Amino acid sequence: MKICNQKKYIAGLSGGTDSIFMLSKLVAKVKPNKIIACHVNYNYRSDSSIDQKICEEFCKKNNIKLEILNVTQNYKELRQNFESWARKIRYDFFVENLNKYEFDKILIAHNMNDDIETFIMQKQKQTIVQYWGIEKKTFYKDAMIYRPIIEYKRSQILEYLNENEIVYANDSTNLDLKYTRNKIRDSLDENNFEKISEEKKVLNQKLKRTINTVLKLVENIKDKQLDLKSLRHDQLYDQILIFKFLETNGFGNLFYGRKKATIKEIIKELYSNKSFIKIEINNLILLKDRNILKIIDKSDLCIINKPIVELSKEEIDYFNCKEEISKYNKTNIWVTNDWERTFKFLKVNNKPLNKVLTKQKKSYFSRWFDLVIYNESDKNILNINI
Ligand SMILES: Nc1ncnc2c1ncn2[C@@H]1O[C@H](COP(=O)(O)OP(=O)(O)OP(=O)(O)O)[C@@H](O)[C@H]1O
């Protein structure tokens, strides 16, 4: 276990095998005053107090300061997934202590089995990943999370604890096979770990290279638009590119944990001959506008079709059209930028407006920003510069 004895550590201590093992190894290398253990008692299981007691006794014996967060929550009323809710509570608690004591790193006791299980799960679930398995070092709210026992197998950990007669808690949820992870856990043979780790390593190297290339490209993207010539007909590259493009423009959360299929379908559409494609996911509009892919936040768009006299001050400012509309103030004069709905029946010199614009290869995106002024009775447009 690589650990620097000069640094100060906040250690996540659940009382289970892994974190007790991590701390046992840690106290052998680092002075106790450089370690603070943090335990979260969720009061979720009937035996939660046993875990807390094990942590208290371990820390007392090893002269380590222990911070405990006692969670009071009515679990019948919890409306979200327990695991992700619980994870946020404990990571926030770790960060709070890291800042309070001005320590350097947070240590979490994931082991090699967790890493391999995560890898197998990622492959089965076919989600977009940025790393295969569990990374040794990550960040949470600017705090460094380090996993010093990621190279230890569960069997090695148990052997060490039993040999040294160290007391640990049994996590009763581990025995419950209804969870996917536990099903995978049961089917894994540690003898295959070297081979799986090698496969994981190769995939991660490839993924890292791709992410780095994509990031260089995405860094230079302006106006939330991607030139579709940047796609490479390489599945991994294209998927990462679209994902990073969405992520850097604030829409990554829509795709975290989502099946890769969603991004794959988007890419398939982008390669089609269609010059216009509009994909909507919650507040996101992805617009293929000929050779450009544009990200639009629906809440940034103002789409109208109404009599000119009903334009609000905000709308006049948004379209910067004060001067233009002052020329028209009759009641049968309407304004619109709702090109998807109105341009098929509006006419310019008796031709449908959308056909004229398509012929001119007018960008679909820009149509939302040019206000069309038209006569409601004959549907002819009046601002002929369009
Ligand atoms: N109740 C707890 N109190 C303090 N630390 C905990 C607690 N539960 C988990 N941890 C820390 O997190 C590590 C991983 O725990 P576990 O495998 O249960 O979580 P996970 O959901 O797989 O991963 P994650 O840490 O990302 O939530 C533990 O070994 C321990 O270091």
The ligand as a Gaussian input file, in Angstrom:
#p B3LYP/6-31G(d) Opt

LIG

0 1
 N      -21.142000       4.115000       6.612000
 C      -19.916000       4.423000       6.231000
 N      -19.169000       5.231000       6.983000
 C      -17.921000       5.578000       6.599000
 N      -17.352000       5.157000       5.472000
 C      -18.043000       4.343000       4.683000
 C      -19.364000       3.935000       4.993000
 N      -19.816000       3.141000       4.014000
 C      -18.823000       3.043000       3.121000
 N      -17.751000       3.764000       3.503000
 C      -16.449000       3.912000       2.806000
 O      -16.637000       3.645000       1.415000
 C      -15.971000       2.441000       1.062000
 C      -16.772000       1.727000      -0.005000
 O      -17.977000       1.297000       0.538000
 P      -19.043000       0.523000      -0.295000
 O      -18.345000      -0.538000      -1.088000
 O      -20.150000       0.124000       0.617000
 O      -19.558000       1.663000      -1.198000
 P      -19.834000       1.711000      -2.754000
 O      -21.229000       2.164000      -2.931000
 O      -19.409000       0.443000      -3.378000
 O      -18.811000       2.845000      -3.198000
 P      -18.780000       4.383000      -2.866000
 O      -17.694000       4.618000      -1.843000
 O      -18.436000       5.042000      -4.152000
 O      -20.089000       4.709000      -2.307000
 C      -15.813000       1.709000       2.371000
 O      -14.806000       0.747000       2.323000
 C      -15.492000       2.851000       3.293000
 O      -14.165000       3.305000       3.113000

